[in-house]
Amino acid sequence: MKSNSKFFIVCLLALIFGGFSSSYSKELRYPDIKQTMQKMFAYHVENKSFSPLVVKRSFKIYLEQFDPDRLYLLKSEVDAFINLSQRDVNWVIHQYHQDEYEEYVKMDLIIQKAILRHRAIRAQIVTELLEQEQFQSVQDERYSDFAKSEAELKRRMKKKMVKLLSLRQKRSENSLNSNRKVKIVALLEKRLKRHESGYIPEGLSRQEYETRIEHLRSLHILKSLAKSLDAHTAYYDEEEAVELRTALKKQFHGIGVILREGEDGIYVADLITGGPAYNSKEIVVGDLLLEINGMTLEEASFEDVLEKLKGDVGTSVKLTLKNRSGKDSRKVSLKREKIILNQERLSYSYEPYADGVIGKITLPGFYDNGEGVNAEKDLREAIKELKSKGHLYGLVIDMRENSGGFLTQAVKIAGLFITNGVVVISKYADGEIRYMRDLDGKMYYQGPLLLLTSKASASAAEIVAQALQDYGAALVVGDERTYGKGSMQYQTVTEENSKAFFKVTVGRYYTVSGRSTQIEGVIADIVVPTVFSPYKIGERYLEYPLSSDQLDLRKSFEDNAKQNYRSFPKRQLPYLYRKDTTWTSMLPTLKANSQKRLAKNEDFQCFLKKIHGKKCSTASGKSLRQQKRASDHGVDDLHVRECVLILKDMIYLKSQKTSEDS
């Protein structure tokens, strides 16, 4: 999906061109596991010790991290680890306190044998498939359980490989010559071995192997233990931490290209607007990368290429490239720079209305790089620019693919639309309650406001949506409910010099109504299904989510104020900004009008059919543009378009009410 692809690109940027040290720089040891987990247990909202529950979950997660598609392991090999006896659990807990992990090592040795078996089986399959001329398209299948026999494993593996070849065949207009098939299979082999190298390191001396295998096992154990605490607690290696840091801060340093590995080699998949590569005008999407600083990449792995491209700001790198369709190569010299990911920042547009405009803002996340680039500042400037175009009659903020970010930014953004009051309440494991308020007494926009959300809108996006809905400052439009992440995490990812990178769930969020968005999400005022609506997306579908609950805000505030009366001056009381019912009183009319419009909108009805896997065709005699709209789900953004129409209804109903009052 689009949201996932955006995050993938951001992550890849950091992987390729960040100036961080390799994950080899800090090798984990078994004692590091308990040391790190003790910190996480101390922070966690519910799980405070290495309990039987955590043990049982961790073995299951360890296996799923290695074999999520059920293509390596047999049911007979994993049953003993998935169904641990109480005696086994007690033994694992005892060993943990001794910094020993015998049962995890046993499981890891079975994984290593499974990898060797997988390699032997896929070699047989490759021989069979290379002799085959055509490949029938097959449906991808997800297996809920591990295979019962090697024969079943082989069937699953072959089906997966045929699926890949049939897709490549379709792209090549139903013909694959033997040379192309060999390249496709070689690329698949590289990707599989890259995954397998996390369990069987190769090309090392005996001593290097022992050091590396302990690091890898410690890493897998830490990841599985962290994930066992709840759905959002996680442990990261150094490179993953850099990826997340880049996504949060919207900046990195490098030359600004995204590389991918294809059948013909490593190629430029995209250029970052404003980066050195983009500004040079010498690199084109699709170019094959041949050399880095004079070193040929013919035999280099993808990881080797990433390593060669790392460097500090101000240093240069020389690339040799060629166009994928041409033979001539060319050399390009680029200097690494700090790059701001403007493509991942807020954007806005508007359309004329009466003597002014209706503003349309896309807010992809709550980012803050600590150097003046942040979501709240960008939003303030966008509103200012929109007001400069004429009277700002209405505003829609699109958060359909906003998965969160910095809480402080969410509070500041909500504060742009209220004069004062509590935006979010945090409740921790020990019962401590903290309030985050808007206190500046200034509203940057007061008028018809719609927040466009989806099942993918999560975390800080839900805090803003729920808070502004609670205060009556905005109406929420989109899928029936948002993602449902109402938990908060402490993280060390943004601390570049941290000894361990992790995030751990420390409490729950509540808004001014006392509601937690955990599990339930933010309920839309007006339902306009998005592309995410057919899918099982949300906290309720994750393993080990926290439960949802309610908070008696008035009572908790009074109790807290009694204990800390000096820190609660009267101007900070959470109910000074009363709920505005202007827009909620219009809801019956707004809902009815929206439903009628969408029912009559051929584009939207076609969109609904498409996302549910149904065919949609236009009636004969329609224009090419109309046919394009049907096949493409509409050339306009149907959801923003409907939001604009709802805003116009709000503007009209408000003017009618004003006339009646007068």
N, C-alpha and C positions, 0 to 999 in steps of 0.2 A: 504494500500500500504506500501511498504517497508519503505519509508521515514517517513510515519506517525508512523509506529511501532517503529522506532528508537527514535523518539521524545517522544513517549508514555513511553518507557523504561526509558529514561533520567528523565522524569517528575516523574515517579513512584519511582525512586531511592530516590529523595529528599523527596518525600512524606513519604516514609517509614522510612528512616534513617537519615534525617537531624536533626540537633540539634536546630531547631527553636522552638519558642514558639507557642502554639496553636492559631488558629484564634479566639478563645474565649478571648484572652488576651486583645484585644482592641475592645470593643463594639462600633459600630457606632451609632451616633445620627443624627436626622434630620438636625440640623444645620451644620453637617459635609459635607452634600451634596453640599450646595451652596459654602461653603468654598473651597472644593476641586475643584468644577467645575470652580470657578473663576480663579484658577490657570491654569486650562486646557484651558479655553477661552483665557487667556492672551498669552499662547504659540501658540495656534492653527493657522495654516496658513490661514484659511478662516473663520471659524465660531468663532465669537468673543463674542457672547452673547447668552442668553437663548431665542432663537428666536422661532417663530411659527414653522419653519421647524424642529428644534431640538425637540420641543414638540411632533409633530406628529410622527416623526420617533421613539421617545423613547417609546411611548405606543405600537407601533407595535413590537419593539424589545423586550420589557418586556414580551409580550405574547409569542413570539417565543422562548425566552430563557427558559420559563417554558415548553412549549408544542411544540417542534420542529417537532414532528411526527404527530401532530394533532390527538392525542388519548385521550385527556382529556376534552377539551373545545368545546362548541357548537357555531355555527356561530351566533346564536341569542344573545349569551352572550358577544361576542367580537366585534360585529359590531359597537356598540356605541363608543368603544375606538379606533378602527381603523379609523373610519370616524368622528373624532371630529369636531364639529361645530366651527366657528370662536369665538363665545361667550365662548365655553368651553376652547378653547386654551388661550384666554385672561385671563380667570379665573385661569388656571393652572399657567400662568406666574406671575399673581398677587400673588398667594399663594407661589410660589417659593421664591419670595422676602421677604415673611413673615416666611420662613422656615416651611411652611405647605405643605402637599402633599395629600390632601383629595381625589383627583381623583385616584391617584395611590393606595391608601389604598382601595378604592372601588373595583378597579380591583383585588387587592390581595385577598380580601374577596371572590370574585367570584372564584378565583383560588382555595382557600381553600375548597369551596363547591364542586368544580369539582373533587378535590382529594378524598373527601369522597364518591362521586358518583362513581368514578373510582374503589375505593376499594370494594364497594358493587357489582358492575357489575363483576369485575374480580373474586370475590368469587363465583358467579354463574357459570362463565365460568370454573373455576377450578373444581368445582363439576362435570360438564359435561365431561370435558376432562379426569379426573381421571378414569372415567368409560369406556373410549374409549381404545381399545387395539392397534390399528394401526393408524398412522397418515400419510396422503398423503402429499407429498412435495408440498409446495406452493411458488409462487414467491413473493419476498418482493415488497411492493408497497409504493410509496411516494405520500402523499396527498397534493395537492396544496392549499386546502381550508379546513376549519373546518367543522366537521360533522353537518348536518342539524337536526338530531334527535338522541335520546338516542339509538334507535335501530341501527342506522348506526354506532354510537360509539361502540356498543357491537360487531358488525360485524368486525370492524377494529381491536378491541382488541383481539378478538378470533383468527383472522387470524394471528396476530403477535405471539400469544402464540403457535398456531399450528406450525408455522414456526420454533420456537425454539425447540419444542418437536420432530418435524420431523428430524431436524438436529442431535439432540442427538440420535434419533432412528437409523439414518444412521451410526453414529459412533459406535453404539452398535450392528452392524450387524443386523439391522431391528428387534430388540426385546427390549422392555422396560418393566421390571416388575413393579409392583405397587409401590414397595419401591423406585425404581429409579425415577419414575415419581414424587413421593411426594418430593424427594430431589431436583429435577430440579425445581419444582414449588416453593419450599421454597427458593431456591437461587434467583429466579426471584423476589419473594416478597421482599426479603432483598434489592435487587438492586433498586426496585421501591421506597421502603420506604426511602432509602438513599436519592434519589432525592427529594422525597416529604417532607423530614424533613427540607429542605431549605425554605419551605413555611408554614409548620405546625410543629413547634418544640413540642416534647412530653416529658413527664416525668419531667416537671418543676413545681415549685410552681407558684402561680399567679404573684408574683413580678418578678420572674425569667423569666416567659413567656413574660411579658410586655417588659422587657429589651431586651430579645432575639428577639422578633418579630420586634421591632423597628430597631435592628441591621440588621436583614435579609432584611427587606423592604428597608432600606437605602442602603444596598449593591446592591440589585437588581436595584434600581433606579439609583445608580451611574454607574453600568455596562451598563444599557440601555442608559443613557445620554451620556456616553463616546463613546459608539459605534455609537451613532447618529451623531457624528461629522464627522467621515469618517471611512473607512473600517479598518484602522490600529490603531485607537485610542482606548484605552481600560483601564479599571480599574481592579485591581487585589486584591484579599484578600491576607492575609499574606502567606498562604501555596502556592498559585499560584505564588507569587513572588519568593519564594524559588525554585520552580520548574524551572522557567525561569532563575534564577540566576545560577542554576546548569547547565542548558543547555548551557549557554553562557560561563561559566568558566571551564566547563568540570571537575569539582571536587565537592566533598561533603564529609561529614564524617558519618561513620556508620560501619556496619559489611559487607556490600557488597552483599546483596541478594535482589532479587525481589520477592515479594509475590503476589499471586492472590487468589481470593476467588472462590472455586469450589463447586461442589455438596457435596463433602465429608468433606469440611472444608477449612481452609486456608493452602495453600501449597507453596513450593519454586518453582517458575517458572523459575528462572535463577540465576546464580552466576556471580558476576563481577570479571573478571580476575584481580588477584593481591590483591583482598580484603581479609579481615580476614577470611570470610567464605570459600572462594576459597582456600586460603593457608592452612586452617586447614585440608582439605581432609576428614572432618567428615560429611559434609553436601552434599546431592545429590539432583539434580533437581528432583522434584516430591515428596520430603519428605513432610509429613503433619506436621504442627506445632501444638503441643498439649498444651505446657505451656511456659510462659515467667516468669523467676525469681520465679518459683514455683506456679504461678497463672494459673489456668486452663482457657482455651480459649473456652470451650464448648458453653458457652452462650454469649461470647464476640462478639461485632460487629467488622467489619473490621476496623472502625475508632479507636475503643478501642485498637486493636492490634497495629496499627500504633503509637498510643500515648504511649503505654507501651515500644515500641522499641526506642523511642527518648532518646538521652543522649549525653553528651559531650565527646570529644576526650579523650581517656585514661580510660574511665569508662567501666565496664564489664557488660555483659548481659548473662544470662543462659537460654538456650533453651532446651525444651524437644521435640523430634521429633520421627517420625516413618516412615518407608518406606511404601508407599501406598499399596504395595502388601504383606507386612508382618505384624506381630502382635507385635513384640518386639519393645519397645521404647528405646531411648538412650538420654543421656544428653550431651550437648555441651556448653562449656563456651568460649565466644569470647570477645575480647576487641575492642571497637570502635576506628577507625583510620581515618585519612584523606585519601581519595581515589581519585586518578586521573583517569578519565575515558579514559584510553588509547584506548579502543575500539571505542571511538567516535572521536579519533584524526586522523591525516593524516597517511596514509600508502602508501607503494610503492613497486613495483616489477620491473623487467626488463627482457628483452629477448636479446640474442646475436644477433648482426648484424655486419657483416664484422669483423673488428678488434676491435669493441666496443660493445655498447649496445643501445637499445631503451628503455627509461624509461617510466614507467606507474605509475602515482601518483593519489591516491584518496584523494580529499580534501573535507571533509564532512561539514566544516563550518569555520567561521573566529572567532576563539575562543582566549581568553586571560584571564588567571586566575590572572594576576597581580603579579605572583610569578615566572615568567620565563617559564611557559608553554603557548605557543602561536603558532598560525598557521604559522606566518612568519618564526619563528625560526625553526619549524619543516620542513618547505619547503626548507629553506636554507640547513639544514643538509641532507635532502633527496637528493637534487641536488648534494651536495658534495659527498655523498656515491655512487650515481650513476656514477659520474665522476671517482671515484676510481676503478670502474669495467672495465674501458677502455674509449675510446672516446665516448662521449654522442652524438650520431648522431641525435636523435629526442626525443621529450618529449610530452606525452599526459597527461593532467590534467583533471581528471574526476570530474565534479561538477554537475552531474545529480541530486543529492539529496541534494545539498547545498542550504539551504534557507537563508543564510546570517550570520550575527553576528556583530562583532565590525568593524565599518568603518575604524578606524585607521589601523587595520590589513589588510583590503582590499587594502588600499593605499600602505602599505609597500610591500604587495605581488605583486601588479602590478609593483612596483618600482624595483623588482628583474629582470625584463625583458626589462626595458628601462633605458637610462642613466640619463635623467632628464625630467622634464615637468609636467604640470598639469595632475593629475589623475582624480580628481572629483571636481565639482563646486557645492556649496550649495547656494540656493537662498531662503531667508526667507520672511515671510509675509510682513515685512516693506521694502522689496526691497534690503536689505543688501545682498551682495554677498561675499562668502568666497571661497578661493582656497586651495586645498590640493595637495601638490606637492611631487614629488620624486626629491631630490636634491643631492644625494650622488655621482652621476656621474659614478656609477659602475653597470655593468650588470652581474648577476650571471649565466645567460645562454643566449646564442645567437645562435639560430639555429632553425630548424623546430619545431614549437610549435602549438599543437592543444588543444583547450579547449572544452571538451565534456560536453554539456549542455542539458537541457530538459525543459519542461513546468514547472517543479518543481524548477528549478534554479531561485533564487530570490534575490532581494535586493543587498547586498554586492557582491554576486556572479555575478550579472548582471553588477555591476560597473567595476569589474575586466575584465569581458568578453568584455564589450563595450569599455573600455579604451584601452586594448591591440589590439582589432580589429581596433579602430580608428588610432592607431599609426602604424598598420601594423606589429606588433610584433607577432601576433598569428592569426590563423584562428579558427572560431567557427563552431563546428560540433554538430549535434543533431536534436531535434525537430525544426520546422520552426521558432519558436520564444520561448523566455524564459517567465517567469511568468508575468513580467511587473510591478514590484514594484519599482517605481522611487521616492518614497517619503521618507523623513527622520523623525525619531521620537526622541524626547527628552524623557528620561525615568528615573524613580526613583527606578527601580527594583533592580539595583546593589548597591543601598545605603541601607544597612541593617537596619539602624536606622531611615529611612524615616518615617514620620507620615502617608503618604499615598503612595501606590504603583500604579503607572500608567505609561502609555506611551502615548504621544500625538504627532500628526503629525505637524511639525513646518516648513516644507519647501519641496522643490524638489531637486533632484540630477540631475546634467548634467555631461556629460563627455567632453573630449577635442574637440569633434566635435560640441558641443552645443546641442546634442541630450539628451532628457530625456528618460529613459527607461520606464517611467510611461505608463501604458496600453499596449504600443506597444512591450515592451520587447526588447531583443537583437535578431536581425534577423540572423539566421544561414547562414554561407557562403556555407556550404555543408549540405544538409538535409539527416539525417539518423534517421528515426523515432524511438523513444524510447517507453518503456512500457507505458509512460504517454500520448503519442500522441492521443489516441482516446478520452480522457477525457476532459471535460470542466474545465480546471485548469487555473487560472490566474486572474489578477486584474480585467479584463473586466467582469468577472462573479461574482464579489463581489458586495454587496450592498454598495452604497454611496462611490465609489472610486473617487479620485481626477482626474481631467482632465489632459491630456497631453499637453505639449507645447514645444517650442524651445527657445534657448537662443543664442543671437548674442554674442558669446564669445569674439571676438576681440574688439567689441565696449564696452562691459561691462568691459573688462579688462582695456582698455584705460581710460574709465571714472573713474574706481576705482583707477587706478594708479595715475591719476591727483590729486585725492583727498588725496591719501596716498602715495605719491611718495617715501617717505623715506623707506617705508616698502616693496618696490618692486625693489630690486637691479636687475641689468641687468641679472645676472645669473639665476634669477627665472622666466624669461619670458617663457610663456607656449609654444612657437613655436620653441624653440631652438632644440628640438628633433623632427626632421621632420619625416613624415610618410614614412615608408619603404614599397615599392611596390613589393618587391621580391616575396612574397607569393601570393598576390592578382593577380599578372600578370599570375600566373599559374592556377587560378581558373577554367577557361573553361575546361582545360585538367583534372584537379583533379576531378571536378564534373562528367564529362563524364565517367572517369574510375571507380569512385565509383558507379555510377548508373549501369554500366555494371556488375560489380562484384556482387552487391546486387541482381540484377535481376537473376543471375545465381546461387546464393547461396541458396541451398534448405533449409538450417537451417533458414536463415533470412526470406525467403518467408513463411516458416512455422510459424515463430514468428509473422509475420504480420497478418497471418490468425487467430492465437490464440488470439492476443490482440483485434481483432475485433469480437471475439465470433464465429469464424468459426472453423470447424473441420480440422484437419491436420493429414494425415497418410502417412507413408513411403511406397515406392514401395516394392513389394515382392522381397526377395532375398538379402535385405540389412543386414548388420551386426547388432548385438545387440547394439553396440555402436551407430550406425547410427540411429537405432530405438529410442534409449534413447535420442539422440539429437533432434529428431522430437517431442517427447512427452514432453521434458523438455525445449523447445526453445533453445536447444544447450547446450552442456556441457561447452563450453567456453563462455566468455562474448562477444557476437557478436559485440557489439558496440565498445568496446575497440579494438577488433580484426580488425575491419574496420578502426579505427583510425590509428592503426599501419601500415596498408597497405597504407593509404593515406600519412602517414609520409614517407614511403619508396618511394612513387611517388615523394614527395617533394624533398627528398634527391637526387633522380636520376635526376629530372629536373634541380635542382640547379647545379649538376655536369656537365650536358650537357651545361647549360648556361655559366658556368665558362670556359669550353673547347672552346666554340665558341668565348668568349671574348678574350681568350688567342690567 
